[in-house]
Amino acid sequence: NTVSSNGAFNNYYSSAGANALMGQICSKAKADDIKIFTVSFQVDDESIKGLLKSCASSPEMAFNADDSAELGAAFAQIGGKLADLYLTK
């Protein structure tokens, strides 16, 4: 989430706008039945983690990785869930 609603790169003046735009985009995608996975990597800010978790289609589709091993495990889990989604459709 690095671009605000006016298209400019984020700074401390425009992060609220960027977060609001991200929320709108996530809501619209979920309303259109688009499955959203989110992954944060080495993020310590709980508000950012919360923003990503709320954007994901479900809490189980939001991942936080503190190192490369956790990042690999997150993508492995996502791959498994995508395979399950594909097989059920």
Backbone bond lengths (Angstrom), bond angles and torsions (degrees), N, CA, C in turn:
res aa  C-N    CA-C-N  psi(-1)  N-CA   C-N-CA  omega(-1)  CA-C   N-CA-C  phi
1 N - - - 1.446 - - 1.517 108.90 -
2 T 1.310 115.65 79.67 1.459 119.81 -173.95 1.519 113.78 -118.44
3 V 1.336 118.97 1.06 1.450 121.22 -178.81 1.523 108.72 -124.09
4 S 1.308 117.07 131.55 1.457 121.12 -179.29 1.524 110.74 -82.91
5 S 1.325 115.47 177.75 1.463 121.09 -177.03 1.525 113.08 -63.26
6 N 1.329 118.48 -21.02 1.467 120.28 178.73 1.532 111.78 -91.49
7 G 1.349 117.44 4.12 1.459 121.48 177.12 1.512 114.38 89.19
8 A 1.327 117.39 -6.30 1.462 120.23 -179.64 1.528 110.17 -82.22
9 F 1.313 115.99 153.43 1.457 119.11 175.16 1.512 109.46 -64.56
10 N 1.317 114.52 147.48 1.454 122.26 -175.39 1.519 113.13 -66.16
11 N 1.288 114.93 144.27 1.454 123.00 165.39 1.521 105.67 -145.11
12 Y 1.280 118.64 -176.27 1.458 118.98 -174.53 1.528 112.90 -66.73
13 Y 1.313 119.37 -13.06 1.450 121.03 177.00 1.522 112.54 -83.38
14 S 1.309 118.38 -27.89 1.461 120.50 -171.33 1.524 113.60 -113.55
15 S 1.319 118.95 3.60 1.465 119.47 -176.77 1.522 111.84 -64.94
16 A 1.322 119.26 -34.40 1.468 121.05 178.46 1.528 110.26 -63.41
17 G 1.310 116.82 -41.65 1.463 120.94 177.33 1.510 112.01 -64.74
18 A 1.322 116.09 -41.51 1.458 120.32 179.06 1.523 110.46 -65.28
19 N 1.329 116.80 -41.27 1.466 120.33 179.06 1.526 111.07 -64.79
20 A 1.339 116.72 -40.92 1.467 120.66 178.39 1.523 110.21 -63.58
21 L 1.332 117.07 -43.98 1.461 121.03 178.87 1.527 110.61 -62.91
22 M 1.309 116.58 -42.09 1.463 120.09 177.73 1.529 110.57 -59.85
23 G 1.334 116.80 -43.46 1.464 120.48 178.18 1.517 112.04 -60.31
24 Q 1.328 117.11 -41.91 1.465 121.46 178.44 1.530 111.34 -63.83
25 I 1.323 115.83 -43.41 1.462 120.05 -179.39 1.526 110.53 -65.24
26 C 1.319 116.57 -43.43 1.463 120.36 178.90 1.525 110.78 -62.28
27 S 1.320 117.18 -44.47 1.466 121.12 179.64 1.522 111.54 -61.74
28 K 1.320 116.80 -43.87 1.463 121.20 179.59 1.525 110.47 -63.65
29 A 1.314 117.41 -44.22 1.468 120.30 -179.75 1.522 110.47 -63.18
30 K 1.335 117.22 -44.41 1.467 119.95 179.34 1.522 111.04 -65.51
31 A 1.328 118.26 -36.21 1.469 121.42 177.01 1.521 111.21 -63.84
32 D 1.329 116.47 -29.26 1.463 122.00 177.52 1.525 111.74 -88.16
33 D 1.335 116.77 13.10 1.465 124.57 177.96 1.531 112.64 62.15
34 I 1.314 116.15 33.04 1.466 121.70 173.53 1.518 107.16 -89.00
35 K 1.316 117.26 127.62 1.457 122.06 179.60 1.523 109.03 -81.24
36 I 1.326 116.18 128.72 1.466 121.55 -177.11 1.526 109.77 -118.04
37 F 1.322 115.16 123.73 1.458 122.74 170.09 1.521 106.50 -105.88
38 T 1.324 117.07 141.58 1.458 120.71 174.65 1.521 109.10 -125.23
39 V 1.315 115.17 146.30 1.466 121.54 178.99 1.522 107.99 -136.73
40 S 1.317 115.90 123.58 1.462 119.90 171.33 1.524 107.73 -105.98
41 F 1.303 115.42 145.64 1.466 120.77 -178.63 1.516 109.14 -127.84
42 Q 1.320 115.51 119.69 1.464 123.41 179.75 1.527 111.33 54.25
43 V 1.324 116.04 45.00 1.459 122.37 177.66 1.522 108.26 -102.79
44 D 1.321 116.63 124.18 1.456 121.54 178.93 1.529 112.57 -100.39
45 D 1.304 117.23 -20.07 1.461 122.29 -175.88 1.530 110.43 -74.02
46 E 1.329 116.59 114.50 1.466 121.21 -177.06 1.524 112.01 -64.61
47 S 1.329 118.52 -30.67 1.464 119.70 179.40 1.524 111.01 -67.60
48 I 1.320 116.98 -36.70 1.466 120.25 177.58 1.522 109.93 -68.97
49 K 1.322 116.54 -43.44 1.470 119.49 176.23 1.525 110.66 -57.95
50 G 1.344 116.41 -42.01 1.462 120.64 178.94 1.520 112.10 -64.63
51 L 1.316 116.70 -39.72 1.458 121.42 178.32 1.526 110.33 -61.91
52 L 1.319 116.32 -44.81 1.465 119.94 178.91 1.523 111.80 -67.12
53 K 1.328 116.31 -39.80 1.461 119.83 179.42 1.529 110.41 -64.14
54 S 1.334 117.36 -39.52 1.461 119.70 179.40 1.521 111.71 -70.94
55 C 1.311 117.07 -24.76 1.463 120.53 177.82 1.528 111.38 -75.97
56 A 1.302 117.50 -33.06 1.468 120.82 -179.27 1.527 110.05 -61.33
57 S 1.301 116.24 152.72 1.467 120.94 -178.91 1.519 112.63 -63.53
58 S 1.314 116.91 -28.42 1.463 122.23 174.86 1.523 107.27 -153.83
59 P 1.329 117.81 160.18 1.472 119.03 179.74 1.527 113.04 -57.28
60 E 1.330 117.09 -30.71 1.470 120.59 179.10 1.525 112.63 -71.43
61 M 1.323 116.93 -10.32 1.462 121.03 -179.20 1.530 111.50 -101.73
62 A 1.328 116.50 10.24 1.467 122.19 176.85 1.525 108.40 -111.84
63 F 1.305 116.54 128.31 1.459 122.08 -176.11 1.515 110.06 -124.62
64 N 1.323 115.68 145.25 1.453 122.35 174.34 1.524 107.56 -127.01
65 A 1.301 117.05 125.25 1.462 121.91 -179.74 1.521 109.42 -119.10
66 D 1.329 115.30 130.25 1.464 120.07 178.37 1.523 113.00 -95.55
67 D 1.341 116.88 -16.69 1.462 120.42 179.58 1.527 109.18 -149.78
68 S 1.331 116.20 177.18 1.462 120.14 -174.62 1.532 112.27 -65.63
69 A 1.324 117.85 -31.76 1.466 119.86 178.07 1.523 110.55 -65.42
70 E 1.333 116.88 -44.19 1.464 120.51 178.20 1.524 111.05 -66.99
71 L 1.320 116.90 -34.54 1.458 120.57 177.90 1.526 110.34 -64.43
72 G 1.327 116.21 -45.51 1.462 120.39 176.99 1.519 111.75 -61.23
73 A 1.320 117.13 -41.27 1.467 121.46 179.10 1.529 110.75 -64.99
74 A 1.324 116.71 -38.87 1.473 120.28 178.43 1.519 110.67 -61.83
75 F 1.334 116.10 -46.49 1.464 118.62 -179.45 1.524 111.74 -69.19
76 A 1.318 118.03 -30.59 1.464 120.78 174.93 1.530 110.07 -64.94
77 Q 1.333 116.54 -42.47 1.462 119.84 177.69 1.528 111.38 -65.16
78 I 1.317 116.38 -40.95 1.464 120.33 178.04 1.527 109.48 -62.02
79 G 1.320 116.95 -44.33 1.463 120.37 178.29 1.517 111.80 -58.83
80 G 1.324 116.70 -41.85 1.456 120.58 177.81 1.512 112.19 -63.82
81 K 1.333 116.84 -40.98 1.470 120.65 179.26 1.520 110.76 -68.24
82 L 1.331 117.51 -37.21 1.457 119.94 177.25 1.517 111.45 -65.61
83 A 1.322 116.81 -39.20 1.461 120.55 176.86 1.525 110.09 -62.74
84 D 1.341 117.08 -41.95 1.459 120.70 177.45 1.524 111.25 -62.91
85 L 1.330 117.05 -43.00 1.473 120.39 178.34 1.518 110.69 -61.36
86 Y 1.313 116.65 -43.93 1.456 121.16 -178.15 1.522 110.37 -64.51
87 L 1.314 117.55 -42.43 1.453 121.12 -177.19 1.524 112.65 -69.39
88 T 1.314 118.26 -24.52 1.458 120.37 -178.20 1.517 113.06 -88.76
89 K 1.310 117.67 -12.32 1.473 119.45 -177.51 1.492 112.56 -91.74
